[in-house]
Amino acid sequence: MGDIESPESTPPHQVDIFSFLPSKDFATSRKGILLISEVALSFITFVCFVASVAAAFVTAPLIEFLLAAFMLIVYSNKFSQQLNGCQWPLMDFLRCLTASIIFFVISIISMSRYGDGASKAGGVFGFIATLCFAFDCYITFNELTNSRKQGEGSTQEQPAGNDSDFESE
């Protein structure tokens, strides 16, 4: 009759932690490698600052770690293609720009003001994270400008040599 535990019924689909991990195709792409390295470097910098005297700098790497992990999940699961209401490349550009500036500033301060080894290590990993975020910012900016140029070229083309705004004398 309709036995719940009958062997022919299929178990419901369970969502596990492995569904949030990036696929191999995305993890080997340029964006995937950058996001994974940003997540790892932010976490390492966070751990270094937790163990150091410069505990005031813990918040910035933690927030950047969470934002990079969020963007990794969004891009790897293709949520950016499903949720068209957000400007994902622009959000990613602003995230990378602010992260590179913040990591650069806290790395300089931690290297110059604090003498313990964990602060120095946090500063070194912060500088490496700065380079990683700055490179991602550069790549994302180029993609944004290329997509904007393609969008302008396809929607409206003006004929060359038409200077109706200027008066000729």
SVG drawing of the C-alpha trace seen along z (x, -y; Angstrom):
<svg xmlns="http://www.w3.org/2000/svg" viewBox="-2 -83 62 85">
<polyline fill="none" stroke="black" stroke-width="0.4" points="0.0,0.0 1.7,-3.4 4.4,-2.4 6.7,-5.4 9.8,-3.2 9.4,-1.2 12.5,-0.7 11.1,-2.1 10.6,-5.6 13.5,-8.0 14.9,-10.0 14.4,-13.8 17.2,-15.9 19.4,-17.1 21.5,-20.2 24.9,-19.6 28.0,-21.8 29.6,-20.4 27.0,-22.1 28.5,-25.5 32.0,-24.5 33.1,-25.7 33.2,-23.4 36.4,-22.3 35.8,-24.4 35.2,-27.6 38.1,-26.8 40.6,-26.6 39.3,-29.8 41.1,-33.1 38.2,-34.5 38.0,-31.4 41.7,-31.3 41.6,-35.0 38.6,-34.6 40.0,-31.5 43.3,-33.2 41.5,-36.3 39.5,-34.1 42.7,-32.3 44.8,-35.4 42.1,-37.3 41.6,-34.4 45.4,-34.0 45.7,-37.8 42.8,-37.6 44.4,-34.7 47.7,-36.6 46.1,-39.7 44.1,-37.7 47.3,-36.3 49.1,-39.6 49.3,-42.7 47.6,-44.6 44.2,-43.2 42.5,-46.4 43.0,-45.3 41.0,-42.1 37.8,-43.5 38.9,-44.5 40.4,-41.0 37.3,-39.3 34.9,-41.5 36.9,-41.0 37.1,-37.3 33.3,-37.1 32.7,-39.3 35.2,-37.3 33.6,-34.0 30.2,-35.4 31.3,-36.4 33.0,-33.0 29.6,-31.3 27.7,-33.7 30.0,-33.3 30.7,-29.5 27.0,-28.6 26.1,-31.1 23.8,-33.1 25.0,-36.2 23.4,-35.0 20.1,-34.2 19.9,-37.4 20.0,-40.1 18.8,-42.9 22.3,-43.5 25.3,-44.8 27.6,-42.0 30.7,-43.1 30.4,-46.6 29.9,-45.3 32.9,-43.0 35.0,-46.0 34.1,-48.1 34.8,-45.3 38.2,-44.7 39.1,-48.4 38.2,-49.0 39.8,-45.8 43.1,-46.6 43.1,-50.1 42.2,-48.8 44.7,-46.0 47.5,-48.3 46.8,-50.8 46.6,-48.3 49.6,-46.4 51.7,-49.6 50.5,-50.5 51.0,-47.0 54.5,-46.7 55.7,-50.1 54.0,-50.4 54.0,-46.9 57.1,-44.7 55.8,-41.3 56.1,-38.5 52.4,-37.9 51.8,-41.6 54.7,-41.4 53.3,-38.3 49.8,-39.9 51.4,-42.8 53.3,-40.6 50.1,-38.6 48.2,-41.9 50.6,-43.2 50.2,-40.0 46.4,-40.3 46.7,-43.9 48.4,-42.7 45.8,-40.0 42.8,-42.4 44.4,-45.1 44.9,-42.6 41.3,-41.4 40.2,-45.1 42.2,-45.7 40.8,-42.7 37.2,-43.5 37.6,-47.2 38.8,-46.1 35.8,-43.7 33.4,-46.5 34.8,-49.0 34.8,-46.4 31.2,-45.4 30.2,-49.1 32.0,-49.8 30.2,-46.9 26.9,-48.0 27.3,-51.6 28.4,-50.4 25.5,-48.1 22.7,-50.4 23.6,-53.7 26.0,-54.7 26.5,-58.2 27.6,-59.0 31.2,-60.3 31.7,-64.0 28.3,-65.2 29.1,-68.3 25.7,-69.8 26.6,-71.2 29.2,-73.5 28.7,-76.5 30.9,-76.9 32.2,-80.4"/>
</svg>
